[in-house]
Amino acid sequence: MSTRTALVTGGARGLGLAIARVLAERGHALLLVDRDDAVVAAAEELATDGHRARAVVADLTHDTGLASVVAAAADAGGIDVLVNNAGITRDARLLKMTPEDFAAVIDVNLVAPMRLAEALAEHLREGASVVNMSSRAALGNFGQTNYVASKSGLVGFTRGLALAWAPRVRVNAVAPGLIDSPMSRAMPEDVLVGLVNKIPAARIGEADDVARAVAFLASDDSSYLTGQVLTVCGGRSVAP
């Protein structure tokens, strides 16, 4: 059996790197994509641990970046798992949000995954799995109209693409809730504690909680799942 190859965008750090590591531990060769050189160090770190990892420095909002990723996918002989994880925030109340900040979030979080999926279509192997990184914020978050629009749009894109590409390729989404990260740790302690207290699981999520959910959707264990959203939020999305 040929080696399965996973392409992870936003793979230089944080959640993307955690996803890449879990996929590597489950036998995937990796193509890590990010728009800065930190992705090279991330790939080297994984290689030092005995995993097969290659870095691609590319800005997916530009044609040249897309071309670089497509060339890497072709060189790898095809992609079995595509994880659209790269994303940004530009938070502000709507009346103070600039059109440029609204458009930037939509462009990175929604348009780039659409363009990448389209560009890689012929390089996805039979039975491939696409996992789009949405968010529990798709249900609505104060001060994040652009982010909410991008992540809820990604859910719609996931469902539409799942229908378009069935049965050859499965397409699902993961929607994380509150996850331990530099961003969450930067919150005032009382605010963070208040948010955690609203989570039925009674703890903040870890990056590996999300990474394992992505790995499940990437695997044959989820072979009858497509067009679905797996919400990894400790029950927060159903709590009062």
Buried (B, 14 or more C-beta within 10 A) or exposed (E): EEEBBBBBBBBBBBBBBBBBBBBBBEEBBBBBBBBEEBBBEBBEBBBEEEBBBBBBBBBBBEEEBBEBBBEBBEEBEBBBBBBBBBBBBBBBEEEEBEEEBBEBBBBBBBBBBBBBBEBBBEBBBEEBBBBBBBBBBBBEBEBBBBBBBBBBBBBEBBBEBBEEBEEEBBBBBBBBBBBBBEEBEEEEEEEBEEBBEBBEBEEBBEBBBBBBBBBBBBBEEBEEBBBBBBBBBBEBBEEE
